[in-house]
Amino acid sequence: FLTPDAEPFYFGTYFPPEPRHGSPSFQQVLEGVTTAWTDRRDEVAEVAGRIVADLAGRSLVHGGDGVPGESEVAQALLGLTREYDEQHGGFGGAPKF
Protein backbone atom coordinates (compact mmCIF):
# COMPACT_ATOMS: atom_id res chain seq x y z
CA PHE A 1 0.00 0.00 0.00
CA LEU A 2 1.31 3.44 -0.98
CA THR A 3 0.81 6.98 0.23
CA PRO A 4 -0.52 9.49 -2.33
CA ASP A 5 3.16 10.36 -2.93
CA ALA A 6 3.77 6.74 -4.01
CA GLU A 7 5.77 5.83 -0.88
CA PRO A 8 5.16 2.29 0.40
CA PHE A 9 4.04 1.94 4.01
CA TYR A 10 2.60 -1.59 4.18
CA PHE A 11 3.22 -4.57 1.97
CA GLY A 12 2.92 -8.33 1.78
CA THR A 13 2.88 -11.15 -0.69
CA TYR A 14 -0.40 -12.89 0.09
CA PHE A 15 -3.36 -12.20 2.32
CA PRO A 16 -5.78 -15.13 2.61
CA PRO A 17 -9.55 -14.67 2.40
CA GLU A 18 -9.84 -15.80 6.04
CA PRO A 19 -7.25 -15.34 8.81
CA ARG A 20 -4.98 -18.37 9.18
CA HIS A 21 -1.63 -19.39 10.61
CA GLY A 22 -1.27 -16.00 12.27
CA SER A 23 -1.78 -14.11 8.99
CA PRO A 24 -4.57 -11.56 8.72
CA SER A 25 -7.24 -11.87 6.07
CA PHE A 26 -7.25 -9.41 3.18
CA GLN A 27 -10.33 -7.76 4.71
CA GLN A 28 -8.46 -7.29 8.00
CA VAL A 29 -5.49 -5.81 6.15
CA LEU A 30 -7.76 -3.34 4.34
CA GLU A 31 -9.40 -2.35 7.62
CA GLY A 32 -6.02 -1.92 9.31
CA VAL A 33 -4.64 0.20 6.47
CA THR A 34 -7.78 2.36 6.51
CA THR A 35 -7.56 2.85 10.28
CA ALA A 36 -3.85 3.66 10.13
CA TRP A 37 -4.34 6.18 7.33
CA THR A 38 -7.33 7.80 9.05
CA ASP A 39 -6.13 7.83 12.67
CA ARG A 40 -2.32 7.64 12.57
CA ARG A 41 -1.28 9.39 9.37
CA ASP A 42 1.88 10.87 10.95
CA GLU A 43 3.00 7.37 11.93
CA VAL A 44 2.25 6.10 8.41
CA ALA A 45 4.36 8.92 6.93
CA GLU A 46 7.22 8.08 9.30
CA VAL A 47 7.11 4.38 8.39
CA ALA A 48 6.95 5.23 4.68
CA GLY A 49 10.00 7.46 5.03
CA ARG A 50 11.96 4.70 6.76
CA ILE A 51 11.00 2.15 4.10
CA VAL A 52 11.99 4.50 1.27
CA ALA A 53 15.33 5.26 2.96
CA ASP A 54 16.02 1.57 3.55
CA LEU A 55 15.20 0.64 -0.05
CA ALA A 56 17.38 3.47 -1.37
CA GLY A 57 20.25 2.23 0.78
CA ARG A 58 19.90 -1.27 -0.64
CA SER A 59 19.93 -0.13 -4.24
CA LEU A 60 22.81 -1.60 -6.17
CA VAL A 61 22.60 1.09 -8.80
CA HIS A 62 23.74 4.50 -7.64
CA GLY A 63 23.40 6.59 -10.74
CA GLY A 64 25.52 6.46 -13.81
CA ASP A 65 24.86 6.89 -17.46
CA GLY A 66 24.67 4.54 -20.35
CA VAL A 67 24.45 0.81 -20.76
CA PRO A 68 26.22 -1.55 -18.33
CA GLY A 69 29.60 -2.72 -19.57
CA GLU A 70 30.68 -6.28 -20.27
CA SER A 71 32.13 -6.76 -16.77
CA GLU A 72 28.90 -5.57 -15.09
CA VAL A 73 26.83 -7.94 -17.22
CA ALA A 74 29.20 -10.83 -16.45
CA GLN A 75 29.02 -10.05 -12.73
CA ALA A 76 25.21 -9.97 -12.83
CA LEU A 77 25.10 -13.27 -14.70
CA LEU A 78 27.43 -14.87 -12.17
CA GLY A 79 25.23 -13.68 -9.30
CA LEU A 80 22.09 -15.04 -10.96
CA THR A 81 23.82 -18.34 -11.73
CA ARG A 82 24.79 -18.74 -8.07
CA GLU A 83 21.24 -18.05 -6.89
CA TYR A 84 19.48 -20.31 -9.41
CA ASP A 85 17.66 -23.26 -7.79
CA GLU A 86 17.95 -26.16 -10.25
CA GLN A 87 15.85 -28.50 -8.11
CA HIS A 88 12.82 -26.26 -7.61
CA GLY A 89 13.35 -23.60 -10.28
CA GLY A 90 13.58 -19.89 -9.76
CA PHE A 91 16.13 -18.04 -7.70
CA GLY A 92 17.00 -18.24 -4.02
CA GLY A 93 15.11 -20.13 -1.34
CA ALA A 94 11.55 -20.18 -0.11
CA PRO A 95 9.11 -18.61 -0.33
CA LYS A 96 8.66 -18.75 -4.09
CA PHE A 97 5.54 -17.72 -5.96
Residue frames relative to the residue before (quaternion, step in Angstrom):
aa qw qx qy qz dx dy dz
F 1.0000 0.0000 0.0000 0.0000 0.00 0.00 0.00
L 0.2110 -0.8030 0.5541 0.0601 3.55 -0.96 0.98
T 0.4901 -0.5915 0.5402 0.3436 3.52 -1.29 0.43
P 0.6702 -0.4714 0.3543 0.4506 3.63 -1.20 0.10
D 0.6609 0.4764 -0.3045 0.4935 3.60 1.24 -0.37
A 0.5191 -0.6824 0.3737 0.3539 3.57 1.32 0.37
E 0.4501 0.6449 -0.4866 0.3804 3.59 1.05 0.77
P 0.4066 -0.7272 0.4909 0.2545 3.61 -0.72 1.00
F 0.0421 -0.8041 0.5916 0.0409 3.57 -1.06 0.74
Y 0.7810 0.0584 -0.0696 0.6178 3.60 1.23 -0.20
F 0.0968 0.8060 -0.5756 0.0982 3.55 -0.87 0.92
G 0.0504 0.7707 -0.6342 0.0360 3.51 -1.32 0.37
T 0.5099 -0.6629 0.4605 0.2974 3.53 -1.28 0.19
Y 0.8027 -0.0338 0.0535 0.5931 3.58 1.05 -0.69
F 0.0557 -0.7624 0.6443 0.0228 3.52 -0.99 0.89
P 0.3567 -0.7704 0.4851 0.2094 3.60 -0.45 1.18
P 0.6274 -0.5467 0.3878 0.3964 3.58 -1.21 0.37
E 0.7587 0.1798 -0.1011 0.6180 3.58 1.18 -0.63
P 0.5659 -0.5876 0.4266 0.3906 3.63 -1.04 0.60
R 0.1782 0.7823 -0.5870 0.1078 3.59 -1.03 0.77
H 0.8485 0.1210 -0.1275 0.4992 3.51 -1.21 0.71
G 0.7140 -0.4596 0.2542 0.4630 3.57 1.01 0.77
S 0.5943 0.5525 -0.3705 0.4519 3.60 1.27 0.03
P 0.4436 -0.6894 0.4951 0.2878 3.59 -0.94 0.80
S 0.5251 -0.5918 0.4953 0.3588 3.54 -1.25 0.42
F 0.6549 -0.4945 0.3790 0.4277 3.56 -1.26 0.30
Q 0.6216 0.5417 -0.3391 0.4530 3.59 1.02 -0.78
Q 0.6576 0.5001 -0.3110 0.4698 3.60 0.96 -0.84
V 0.6232 0.5290 -0.3378 0.4666 3.58 1.03 -0.76
L 0.6576 0.5089 -0.3123 0.4593 3.59 0.88 -0.91
E 0.6577 0.5013 -0.3083 0.4701 3.58 0.96 -0.85
G 0.6596 0.5130 -0.3035 0.4579 3.58 0.97 -0.83
V 0.6486 0.5028 -0.3119 0.4788 3.57 0.98 -0.85
T 0.6417 0.5223 -0.3195 0.4618 3.59 0.97 -0.84
T 0.6656 0.4984 -0.2966 0.4698 3.58 0.91 -0.93
A 0.6522 0.5123 -0.3187 0.4588 3.58 0.90 -0.90
W 0.6876 0.4832 -0.2932 0.4558 3.58 0.86 -0.95
T 0.6922 0.4858 -0.2722 0.4591 3.58 1.01 -0.81
D 0.8220 0.3038 -0.1123 0.4683 3.57 0.80 -1.06
R 0.8027 0.2170 -0.0913 0.5479 3.61 1.13 -0.54
R 0.0793 0.8579 -0.5040 0.0606 3.56 0.97 0.86
D 0.6181 0.5393 -0.3550 0.4484 3.62 1.03 -0.69
E 0.6471 0.5064 -0.3101 0.4782 3.57 1.02 -0.81
V 0.6229 0.5326 -0.3316 0.4673 3.59 1.01 -0.80
A 0.6604 0.5024 -0.3076 0.4657 3.60 0.92 -0.89
E 0.6421 0.5193 -0.3233 0.4621 3.59 1.01 -0.78
V 0.6536 0.5000 -0.3071 0.4780 3.59 0.93 -0.90
A 0.6444 0.5224 -0.3229 0.4556 3.59 0.92 -0.89
G 0.6515 0.5183 -0.3150 0.4557 3.58 0.95 -0.83
R 0.6569 0.4997 -0.3108 0.4713 3.58 1.00 -0.81
I 0.6434 0.5154 -0.3273 0.4618 3.59 0.97 -0.81
V 0.6567 0.5064 -0.3136 0.4625 3.59 0.89 -0.93
A 0.6616 0.5006 -0.3103 0.4641 3.61 0.92 -0.87
D 0.6542 0.5098 -0.3159 0.4609 3.58 0.96 -0.84
L 0.6658 0.4950 -0.3056 0.4672 3.59 0.91 -0.88
A 0.6388 0.5197 -0.3294 0.4619 3.59 0.99 -0.78
G 0.6638 0.5119 -0.2984 0.4563 3.57 1.04 -0.77
R 0.6856 0.4719 -0.2756 0.4808 3.56 1.19 -0.51
S 0.4699 0.6934 -0.4373 0.3273 3.57 1.23 -0.22
L 0.3564 -0.7427 0.5317 0.1968 3.54 -0.89 0.96
V 0.6946 0.4133 -0.2576 0.5294 3.54 1.21 -0.47
H 0.0305 -0.8060 0.5905 -0.0257 3.55 -0.65 1.12
G 0.7950 -0.2597 0.1263 0.5335 3.53 0.57 1.15
G 0.3993 0.6980 -0.5378 0.2533 3.50 -1.26 -0.28
D 0.3034 -0.7518 0.5637 0.1577 3.49 -1.21 0.54
G 0.7781 0.3976 -0.2551 0.4140 3.50 -1.25 0.37
V 0.6659 -0.4902 0.4126 0.3821 3.46 -1.45 -0.12
P 0.5558 -0.5991 0.4405 0.3716 3.62 -1.02 0.68
G 0.4685 -0.6852 0.4897 0.2666 3.54 -1.09 0.76
E 0.7395 -0.4202 0.2990 0.4326 3.54 -1.34 0.15
S 0.6701 0.4984 -0.3144 0.4514 3.62 0.91 -0.81
E 0.6394 0.5129 -0.3308 0.4675 3.62 1.03 -0.71
V 0.6448 0.5066 -0.3177 0.4761 3.58 1.00 -0.80
A 0.6500 0.5114 -0.3143 0.4661 3.60 0.95 -0.86
Q 0.6508 0.5101 -0.3130 0.4672 3.59 0.99 -0.82
A 0.6449 0.5097 -0.3171 0.4731 3.60 0.98 -0.80
L 0.6503 0.5149 -0.3106 0.4642 3.58 0.95 -0.87
L 0.6386 0.5221 -0.3220 0.4646 3.58 0.98 -0.82
G 0.6557 0.5128 -0.3074 0.4612 3.58 0.95 -0.86
L 0.6645 0.4894 -0.2987 0.4793 3.58 0.96 -0.85
T 0.6274 0.5390 -0.3317 0.4538 3.58 1.01 -0.80
R 0.6631 0.5081 -0.3019 0.4594 3.59 0.96 -0.84
E 0.7239 0.4479 -0.2423 0.4656 3.58 1.02 -0.77
Y 0.5182 0.6656 -0.4199 0.3348 3.61 1.19 -0.36
D 0.2508 -0.7597 0.5888 0.1155 3.57 -0.95 0.98
E 0.2609 -0.8053 0.5144 0.1368 3.58 -0.13 1.29
Q 0.6577 0.5373 -0.3202 0.4197 3.59 0.97 -0.79
H 0.8228 0.2218 -0.0870 0.5160 3.59 0.80 -0.99
G 0.4950 -0.6522 0.4342 0.3757 3.59 1.25 -0.17
G 0.7340 0.4112 -0.3059 0.4455 3.53 -1.23 0.31
F 0.5124 -0.6335 0.4932 0.3048 3.52 -1.30 -0.30
G 0.8200 0.2247 -0.1785 0.4952 3.55 -1.10 0.76
G 0.6291 -0.5430 0.4135 0.3720 3.52 -1.36 -0.24
A 0.7513 -0.3684 0.2945 0.4616 3.51 -1.36 -0.22
P 0.6022 -0.1558 -0.7777 -0.0909 1.56 -2.21 1.06
K 0.1796 -0.7538 0.6225 0.1095 3.54 -1.20 0.63
F 0.1455 -0.7945 0.5856 0.0688 3.55 -1.03 0.76
